[in-house]
């Protein structure tokens, strides 16, 4: 575009753009053909990708660039915090050329979008039953009844009753077409709410030749399944020699070679109108591993073991999680219903170790033992009816009216004589109070009847490392670390300094190929609009904690930090990254030497964190807040790793109790609940889950469609 070819307003816009230094004009000559213009645009975009990846981008065109730039409603000129750069690829006096160029570029680069082919407006595969029936009726009316009758279900779907579309369509899909898992729906005792019993799930797995899923295997292999389970229980006995399951073995009541270890999980998702929606499930403790661990072992050339024992993190959550109940807040806020759900879980667990399931054809008997209850801390408190938890942390000693109950259900930490904040100690006072005082309120939770080491029932309720670090202490620690790091950058305000920190973060992400996850790093990211507030990460993605931790570690490495506090921050980042990485790269059982090394790195982090909190208090800075979850980390690092390693050759990896995969399971079922009528949400969610899970079992090769 030459100056004589454009208007004064457009020339003024170009002058403003050049002055900004972030808008570039790369317009081809007017004489080029349409194909040459397209090739020019593609080359320019590819060059941009090679220089700036990863990046978020948008392709678009406007018929009025002056208005799009300068209007005060949504003009780019007044939204500078929403974009970092702009390239003008083509300009024309008519609208058709830019429109076709935009369509061609979007078609080429739409694979870069995290959406289905067709654009943002294309909906997911799921739709309402009413919509499916409506489409079926339209098709039948178009092709006729005779042609529709040969389609295998089309006519039946079109004939569903208008008043019972969900019920009739489910009967068609599940009972006639057999496109649902054959797991019967039962009722919670004394209630009108449905459940999927554990015994029915185990019966399905056994008779559909899917037992190997509970052993962490890809395909059925009876000998390998038994060898794997036998080895698991051998190592588990070395960790927990007094567990009740081994008394059953001594009395010849179960065969551990055909006994699967299970966990019970529960948590709330987001239901209709953002109301809580509870989802509970069982899942195997053993699985196919963690992707990070498999990659690390492959890189190291580790030998593949015949009896591999790995955590359960790979595969679609519908194929390795077994739904028990799904109900809205209105249902389970009644204590009677919630207790009935827990009693059902405990009764089913008892049935599986006491009676088991006998294979109808081979006569072989299979058992399952629910070892632990997992989930975030609020779920453990509610499911266990615990009297000691994070909610009893002392907030103000001067206003204390009665002795505090304590913050930990396994020990007396948080009581007056046993402070949970002494995380720098290798021998805290609470260490001698493990299992001394019962944490259970009356009446005790039905889940306390699960098999365990008697007098240590509190260990049934296992802490979750993912919520404790990635969505807990990690957010608090990194919030303070980023607040301190922002002071390295020039600026008279917090926002100005964070602009420099944001630039450094995205540069680091590009250089080391880390997905930034964030669109912008700013004070609101750590809830630090006012420096007198304790900073804390506002994100809800655990992966971001890992990424930001490695960024802070990079920024504090090299030994040229501006203060001793920044040196401690760097040492803390290195220690916790080594610890968490070691856990994720390990198998279900860690050799005692490895467990000691990992635990020591975790304790090193806690000592640095404690020192940082002391220094912040000394300098009167609102940084490095100590929250009850630091005690959870100390329990994991000190008790579950370092001290456990002294008792035997193997240590059960605490990562087995982490709930990332179960959180995905909860999210999926919660979304399903938002697509059904609220009065029937509990039953319809179970019904739809069985239909959706059937498809995932077929996709995974666990079932053969049309035969099962």
N, C-alpha and C positions, 0 to 999 in steps of 0.2 A: 504494500500500500504506500503510495507516494502521497505527499502532503496535498497536492492539488486534487487528488481523487477523493478526499474525505472532507467532511463538514467541520466547521469550527468546534462544535461540541465534541465530536469524535477526536479531533486533534488535541483538545484540552484533556480528554480522558487518557490519551496516549502519553501526554506529558506527565499527568499525575501517576500513571502506571510506571513510567520510567523512573520517576523520582522515588517511588517506593522501593525499587530494586528487587522486587519479587514477582513481577509480571513480565513475561518475555513474549515477544512476537516472533513467531517462526512461520510466516505465511508464504505459501508458494507463489510463483509467478502466475499472472492471470491467464497466460497462454497455455498452461498445462492441461492435459486431458483429465477426465475424471479418475481414470486408473492411476495416473501419475500423482494426482493429489492424494489419493488414498495411500499409495506407497510412501509418499512424503510423510503423511501423518503417522503411519505405522512405524517408520524408522525413528521419528522423533519420540514417540511413546516408548519404543524399545530402549532408546538411549536413556530416557528418563528412568526406566526401571533398572537398568544396569547401574546407574549412579545412586539411586535413592532407595532401593528396596531394603527392608519392607516399608510399604507406604499404603495409606488409604487414599484413594483417588475417585474422581467423579468425571464422567464425560458428558458434556451437554452443550447446547447451543441456545442462543437467544436472538430474537428478531429485533430487540431494542437494547443494545449494549449500554447505552447511556443511562437508561432507567434502571437496568439491572445492576449497574455499578453504583449509582448515586442516590437512589431513592432511600428515604429514611426508614422505610418499613422493614425491608429485608435486603437492602443493597449490600454488596460485598464490601463496599467502602466502610460501612459502619459495623462490619462483623469480622474484623481482622483476627479475632481470637479463634475463629472457626476454620481458618485455612492458612496454609504456610506458603503456598506458591501457586502460580497460574501460568499456563502456556496457551497462547492463542495460535491455533493450528490453521485456521482458514477464515477468510472473510469474503462476503459476496453481497451483490446488490439484490439478489433474489433469494427466497427462503428455501427452495427445493434442494440446492446443492448442500448447504450445511445440514439439513435434515437427513439426507441420504448418507452423508459422511458420518454423522452421529450414529445412525443405525448400524452402519458397517463396523464401526469401532466397538460399539457395545456388543455386537454379535461375536466379534473376535475375542474380546477380553472378558466376556461374561463369566468364563470359567474361573476368573480371579475372585468372583463374588461367592460368598458363603450362602448362596440361595439356589433354588431349583432352576433348571433351565427354563427360561421364559421371563425371568425378572422377579422383582420384589413382590408383585401382586399375586403370583401363583401360590395357591394355598397348599398345605401339606396333603398327604394322601388321605388322611382321615376326614370324614365328613359325617354329617348327621344321618341317622337312619331315614328321616323324612326326605332328605335330599336324594338318598340312594333309591328309595322307593319311587319318588317322583320321576327320576330319570328312567328307571325301569319301566314305568307306565308309559312314558313318552316313546321309548324304544318299541314296546309292544304295539302301541298304536300306529307306529310308522311301518313296522315290518309285518304285522299281523299275528294272530294267535298261533297259526300253524307253524310259521317259521320260528316264533319265540319258544314254542314247546320243545324244540330240539336243542335249545341253548343250555340246558342243564341248570335250572334254578331261576332263570329270568322271569318266567311266568309266575312262579311261586312268590318271588320277591315283589312283583307288581301287584299281587293279590293280597298283600298284607293289610290288615285292618287299620283304618285311619286312627282309631282310638288307641291302638296298641302297637305302634310301629316298631318300637325298640324290642318289645317282647317277641313279636312275631318274626322279625328279621333275625333275632338271635336264635330262635328255635330252628329257623331254616338253615342258618350258617352252622350252628353247632350240632344239632341233632340229625338233620337230614343230609347236609353236605359234608359233615364231619370235618369242618375247618376250624376246630377248636380243640385245645388240649382236653383229653378225657379225664379231667379231675373234677369230681362232684363237688357241688356247693352245699355246705352244711350250715347249721345255725349255732350261734353261741348259746350255751345253756341258759335258759331262763330269759332270753331276749328275742327280739325280732330281727337281729342283725346277722348277716351271713358271714361265713368264714370258709377258708380252704384249709382242711386239716393236714397236718404234717404227715400223718400216716398215708393219706391219699396221694400226696406228692411222692413219697418214697415208693409206694406201690406203682405209681406211674413210671418212675425212673427205673425200677427193677424190671418190670414187665415190658417196657419199651426199649430195653437194652441201653439205657443211659446212665447206669450206675457209675460208669467210668468218669462222668463229669465230676462226681464228688471226690474222685481220687486225683483230679488234676490231669487226666489223660485226654488225648485228642480222640482216640477211638477205643472201642471195647477190647479188652484183653484180660480175661479172668485171672490168669496167673500173675500178671503184672499188677492188677488191681489189688490182689491179696498181698503181694509182696510190698506194695506201697503202703497200704494201711498197717501191715504188720510192723514195718519200719517206723511209721509215724508213732504208733503207740509205744514202741520200744524207746524212742527218744523222749516222748512225752512222760514216760514213767521215770526217766532219769531226771526230768525237771520237777515232776510232782509225784514222788513215790507213794504218797499217802492218799492219792485220789481214789474216790469210791469206786471208780470204774474197774480198778484192778482187783477189788474184792469180788466183783461179779465174775471176773476171769478165774479167780481161785476157786470159786464155787461152781465153775463150769456152766454158768448161766448165759454167757455170750462168747462169741468167737471174734477176737479183735481183728482178724484178717478180713472179716466181713462187717466191720463196724465203722461207720463214717463219722468223723468229728464235725459238728455243726456249731454255728453261732446264731443268736437271735438278735435281730435289730429292729429298731423303731425310731421314727422321727416324723415331724410334721412338715408337709409341703404346703403349697399355696393352692387353695381350692377356689371355688366360685366367689367372686367379689373379694378376693384376697383374704378370705377366712382360712384358718388353719385346717389342714386335711391330714389326718393321721394314716400312715402306712406302716404296717409291721410285716416282717418276713423272716424266713430262715435262709441260711446259705452255708455252703461248705467252707470249712476253714482252709482246705487245700484247693488249689486251682492251677492255672497254667503259668502263673508268675506275674511279674511286673515288667513292662516293656523296657524300662531303664536297666533293670537287672539282667534281662536276657541279652540286651545289647552289650553290656559291660562284660558278661561272661563269654559271649561270642568273640569279642575283641581280644579278651585275654586267652582265648583258645582253651577254655575250660572243658573238661570231658563231660559228656552228657551221661548222667547216671540212670541206671535202670529203674531205681526207685526214687524218682525225683520228688522232692517235697517243696512245693512253691506256694506263695500266697495266691489268693484268689482275686486277681485284678484284670484279667484279660478275657475277652468275650463279651457279647451283649449281655447286659444285666438281666434280661428276661430269660436267658438260658442258664444262669447260675444263681439266681435268687428265686425263692419260693414264697409267693405272697400268702400271708395269713389273713389279714384284715385291712380294709380301707374304709374309712368313715369320716364324715365331717365333724367339726368341733361340736356341733349341736348334739351329736349322738354320744360321743365319748366324754363330754363334760359331766355326764352322769357317772358318778363313781361306780355304780353297780355295773354299768356296761363296760367300763374300763377294766374293772376287776375280773369280769367274766372273760374278757379277752386274754388277760394274763393267766387266768386259771386254765383256759383252753390251751395256751402255749405250754404251760407246765404239765398238763395232763397228756398232751400229745408227746412231749419229750419223754415222759415216764413210760408211755405206751411203747415208744420206739426202743428203749433199752430193756424194757421188761418183757414185751411180747414179740416185737420185731415183725418183719414181713417175710412170709415164706413164698418162694417162687412156685407158681402153680405147676410148672412143667418139670423143673429140675429137683424140686424139694429143698433146695438150699435156703437157709434162713439168713436174713440180713437185719442188722441193727443200726441205730444211729444214736449218738450221745451229744446233747447240746451242752457245750462246755462253758460258754460265756454269753452274757448279754452285752451288746455293743451299741454305741450311739453317742450323740453329744451329751454334755453334762446334764442339761435339764431333763433329757429323756431318762438317763440313769437314775436321777433323783426321783422322778415320778414312778418309773417302773419298779424301782427297788423300795419305794416308800422310805427313803433315807432321811435320817434326822441330822446328818452332817453334810454340808455341801458349800459351794461357793457363796450362797446367799447368806451364810452366817459369818462372813468375814467381818472383822472389827473395823468400823469406819471412824469411830471417835471414842477413845478410851474415857474421856471425861463424861460422855453421855451414856456410858455403859451401865445398865440397870441390873443385869444378871450375867453370870458367867457365860461366855460364848460357847456354843455347842461344838464348834470346830468346822473346818472346811473340807475335811477328807473322810470318806467312809471307811478307809482302810486303817487309819491311825488317828491320833489325837491332835494332829497339826491344826493350828488355828485356835486352840484353847489357850488360856492365859499363860500357862507354864510351857507351852510348846508352840512357839511362833513359826508360822509357815514361811516367813520371809527370809529365814536364815539359809538361803540357797547356796551360800559359799562354803558351807560346812560339809565335810565328808562323814561326819558323825552327828547329825542334828539330834536334838533331844527327842523328837517324835519317832525316831527310828526304833527306839525301844518300846514303843506303844503299839506296834503293828498287831491287829486282831485282839487287842486287850479289851476293848469296849465295843459292844454291839452298836452298829449304826442304825439299826432298823426300828422304825416306829411301830406301834400297835395299830391294826394287826399287821404282822409281817407280810411282805409281798409273797404271792404264790411262787414267784421265781426262785425264792430261796430254797425250794425243794429240789432244784436241779442237782445233778450229781456234782460233787465238789470234794475238796478236802475239808472235812467237818471241823468246825470251830474257825474256819476261814471262809465263811459264806460270803463275806464282803468281796472276795476276789472274783466272785461270779460276775460282778459288774465292772467290766474292764474299761479303763481309760482309753480314749481315742486320741492318738498322737496328731492326727490331721487337724482336728478342731483345736487341739491344745497349742500346736505350733503355728501351722499355716494360717489358721483363722483366729488365733489367740495371741500368744506372746509375740509371735513373729510380727504381727501388725503393730503392736505397741513398740517393740524394739526398733523396727524399721521406720516407724513414724518419727521417733526421736532422732535416729541416725540421719534421715533425710533433712530434718529441720536443722541439724548441725551442719550438714553438708552444704545446705543452701547458702550459708554464710561465706563460702568461698567465692561466691559470684557477686559482682558489683551491682549495686542498686540501692536506692534510698528506701524502698519498701519491700515487704515480704514477697509481693507478687513480682516485682522486678527481679529479685534474686532467684526466685523459682523459675523465671523465664530462662535464665542461664542454666539452671539445673535441668530443666526440661530439654534444652538443646543438647546438653551433655549426655543425657539418658538416651535420647533417640540416636545420637551419633554412636554410642556404645552398642546399641541394639543392631544397627546396620553393620558395624564392624565385626561383631562376633555372632551375627546371625541368630539373635534372640528375638522372638516375637514380642513387641512392646506391650501388647494387650491393652494398655491405656491409650487413649487418644491424646491425652495431655497430662503432664505431671505438674500439679499446681497445689497451692496451700489447702484447698478443699480435699485433695486426695488424702491428706493426713489430718483433716479436721483441725487445721491450725490457722484459722483466720485471725486469732488473737494469741500472741506469744505467751500469755499467762495460762493458756489451756495446755494440758498435757496432750501432745500429738499422738494420734492413733490412726492407723490405716483405715480408710473407709471402704476398701474393696472387699469383694466376696468371692474372689477366685483365688484358691490356694496357690495356683501356679504363679500368680503375680508376686506372692511372697518370696518364692524361690528366685524369680528373675530379679526383683529389686535387691534381694540379699546379695546376689552375685555382682550386681552393679555397684553396690556400696563397697563390697570387698575389693573390686577393681579400683574404685576411686580412692581407697585408703591404703592400697598397697604401694610399695616403693620406698617406705620409710621417710617420706618428706611431709608428714602431716603437721598441721599447725598447732596441735595441742596433744597432751597425753591422753585426753578423752578420745580423740579421733584415733589414736593408736589402739586404744582398747576396743573401739568399735570395729576396727579392721580385724583384730585378733578374734573378737567374738564372732564376726561373720565367717571367718575361715573355719573356726571350730564347729559351729552349728552346721555349716554346709557340708563339712566332712562327715559329721555325725548322721545327718539326714540322708546324705547320699549313700553312706554305708548301709543304712537300714533298707533303703529302697533297692539296692543292688544285691542284697542278701536273700537267701532262701528262707523257707518257713522256720528252719532251725539254724542258728548261728553257732559255729564252733566257739567254745568258751573264750579262746584267745581273741577272736574277732569281736565278740560281744564286749569284752573288756576294753578293747581299743575304741570301739564306737562309743561306749558309755563314758569313757574318760574324756572324749572330745565334747560330749554333751555337758559334762560337769565343768569342763573348762569354759564353755560358753556361759554357764550360770555364774561362775566366779567373776567373769568379766562383766556380766550384766549387773551383778551385785555391786561391784566397784564403781560402775558408771552411775548407778542409782545413788550411791553414797556421795560421789563427787558432785552430782547435780544438786543434791540437797545442800552440800557445803557451799556451792556457788549460788544458791537460791535460784536455780533454774527448774522450770516445770518440764522435766525430761525423765524418761526411763521409769515410768510408773510400774510399781510392783503389783501384779494382779494375782488372784488365787491360782491361775493356770500355771504359774511358775512352779508351784508345788507339784502339779501333775508331771511336768517335765522332770523335776527332781526325782519323783517316784520312778519314772520310766528309766532314767539314766542310772540312778544309784541302785534302786532295789531290783528292777526287772532286768538290768544288764550287768552292772559291775558285780553286785553281791550274788546275783543268780549264777554268774560264771564261776564263782568259787565253789558251788555245790555240785557241779558235774560237768561232763564234756560238752553238753549241748544246752543252748538257751533258746526258748521260743521267741521268735522275732516279734517285737511289739507292733510292727507294721501290719501284722495279720489282723489286728483289731481296728485298723483305720477304715474309714467308711466312705471313701470317695465313690466307689462303685455302687454302694447302697444309696448314696445321695442321688446318683443318676437314676436309680430304680424308683426312688420316691418321686423325683421330679416328673418322670414319665407317667406314673399312675396318677399323680395330682393333676397333670394336664388332661388326662382322660376324664377325670371327675368333673372338669369344667365343661365337658361336652355332653353331659347327660342331665336328665331332669333331677333337680336337687332332692326331691322326695324319695327317689330311688337310687341315689348316688352310690350307696354302699354296695348294693347288688349289681348295678349296671357296671360299676368299675371292675368288679371281679369278673363279670361275664366278658367284658371287652378285653380285659387283661389276658384271659385264656385264649381269645381269638388272636390277639396280637402276638402273644407268646408262641402260638402254633406256627405262625409265619416265620418267627425268628429261629425256632427249632428246625424248621425245614431249610432255611437259608444256611444254617450252621451244619447241615448234614446229619443232624441228630434224628430227624424223622424224614421219611420219604412221603411226599405229598401224594395223596390218593390211596396209600396203603395203610396208613396209621389212623 
